[in-house]
Structure formats: C-alpha cells, structure tokens
C-alpha cells in the first residue's frame, strides 16, 4: 500500500468534521453528477435506494470513516470487504474507479466551495488513489475466488427458471438451474446473487441483489422475491414487479456468483434467527443448513404483518416438527381468529424484550437477524441493551446499502 505524506494525512483528517456535517449533501450531489456524466452507470445503483437517500448516506459513512482512519486504513478493512462483496457481485471493475474519483472530487468542490481549497482537493485526490487501490486489490481476490472455486464462474451465467412458486400474497420463489447443466458452487448460507434484468420498455438494464433462500448443496438456486409497488420512470419494485408478472417457468435469467459477508459462522453455540417480513430469505438458507447438520439448537423467530404475507410458514413448521433441536415461533401484527389455535403463532403485535426473554435459549447463543431498517434497529437495541449480548455474537444484514443502525429513523 503506497504511503501518504504526513501533510496529506493531516489535511484529510482535518476535513472529517465538515464531512460529518455535510457528507450526505456531498454524496447526493456526487450521484447526481455521476448519472449526468455517465448515465450508463445508472444500472449499477438501485434507484429506489437513491431516492430514499440510503445510497448517499451509506457512501457518506464510508467517506467519513476513510477520513478519520486515513493513517490507519486497516481499521476500515471490514467495511472494505463488505463493500467489495457487493462490488464483485455487481461486476464493478478497476476502470470505473477514476470515474467515481473525478465526480466525487467535483462534488466536494461544488458543495464545499471555498472550503474545498486546492490543498484539500489535492490531498483527497491522493488519498482517493490509495483508497481505491485497496478496494481494487480486495475485489481482485474476490473475483478470482468466485471464478476458481468448484462450480464458480466469472461475470454472468445463464439460469433457467425451473419453478415459480407463490409463497405468500407478496413473495414468490424462483427455482433456478444453470442452463449449461454444470455444477453450482457451495456458497455460504446467507449470501446473495446479483440478477441482471433487461426489462422491455426500460432504457437501462437493472441489477438487483437477492438472497439465496435455500441451503447450499442443491443443483439449483432459490431466490424469494417480494413484490414492491411504485410508479414513475424508476418505480419502486420495477424489477420485483417484472419478476412476479412477466418471468415464468422456462425463461432465462442472468446471475453473478454468490457473494456477501452475512452468513452462518462456525460455532458450537445455539443459533437464534430473527426475521422481519422478507428478511427471512437469507435466514431460510441458514435454517435449512442448521436443520440438516442437526448439531446446534436453533430458535427461529419470524415476524410478519399477517398470515397472508408470511412466506414459507408450512416449510418452516414442517422442519420444526421433524427436528427436536428446532424451536419455531411466529409473531404477527394482526392474527386471524382461525390462526389463534396454531401452536407456532404465539404473539400479536411487535416483537418485544419480554416475549423474547420467554423463548430465547438460556445458554449463550449466536444471533442473526434481517428485515427492514427499523426492525434491525429494534432487534439490535433489545439484544445489546436489554439482554447485554456482546457484539461478536450479533450478525445482521441490510437489504441494500449499509447504514448507521442507531441513526435509522
């Protein structure tokens, strides 16, 4: 890793306070510049996350972390690896980094104006070169690993939709087999793929990341997609609506190899899985893996709005009935009268500390949870503040750009 001059380090670190205050303003302007100058890159970014401000917020957090740790970049390596998984899955290449750097520096200059002196811009240009080299190096290793593993591949691979199965009123599963008939890699339970969607009438190709919802070791992948609603040029759910309405058995979809740093860790401790809504998808892969291993006690807690929107209830309940080491609990916002006698549907309302305390294992466990941002925040607060669970035993996944969990509103 090239060394930065002390002057550059000092200048970049000195920008941290203003980045903390105006970082999202800079990154929002950056994406506006980037899409105006390079509209072909729109397909790389989920436009729903752009409109909701999640992508600018996530990038602002990364830039701020880099500024604060520019003299010790090893401190941000966990973030680098997390982003590098997404970049490899989206097929981000080294030649795209100068484009990003040019527009990021331009955004700093436009937003900060007089505060973005020549010295500040020169320091950040040098720092960005070093930071991008770190990303490129880490991503190179991930590209090589994805391509060289048994059943792996580089770029996109064609998959045939073998089955399309409605799982609830809003979630449908797609069973995907490789068109070439060759083997699949043994991904980590909890990882995701990127799907490339070329939608008739859409100007740009869309890329979306979907968790693999079945255990590894099968001759197919399964993704379980929630249909989102929306309107406009880039409506919320343009890809999910396309998959639900237009993609059928026999159609071909293009996927990148599995990626992601949210996956089941090796341990002898019991496992607690907590899902909110479609957040169950990566946890289903973990759940089936743990069921097959039959080694670690498993507590699976699923929250949904109601029975109609709850996907894979029967699939999960059947596994629980077959295995003594699995404990299954369901919480709905609204419970129908006909569901009140079901032994697995145990709570109406929201998951709270009191109910969790009554069903969690007494011994130390590893916790995995996934769902909407506010759900993640609530679960993290209960586990860390009410139950004093240490951070090394807590694992969660954002669908989309990673955010500051405590700042989620």
Protein Blocks (a to p, Z undefined) as FASTA:
>chain_A
ZZddfklmmmmmmmmmmmmmmmmmmmmmmmmmmmmmmmmlmmmpcfklmmnommmmmmmm
mmmmmmmmmmmmmlmmmmmmmmmmmmmmnopafklmmmmmmmmmmmmmmmnmmmmcfklm
mmmmmmmmmmmmmmmmmmmmmmmmmmmpghiaehjaddddfbdcdfbfkbccdddddfkl
pacddddehiacddddddehiabdcddddddfbdehiabdcddddddddedjbdghklmm
mmmmmgcghiacdddddedjbdcdddfbdcddddehjllmmmmmmmmmmmmnomaccddd
dddfblmlmghklmmmmmmmmpmkbccddddfbdcfklmmpmklmbgcjddfklmmmmmc
fbdcdddddddfklmmmmmmmmmmmnopafklgccddedjdddfklpZZ
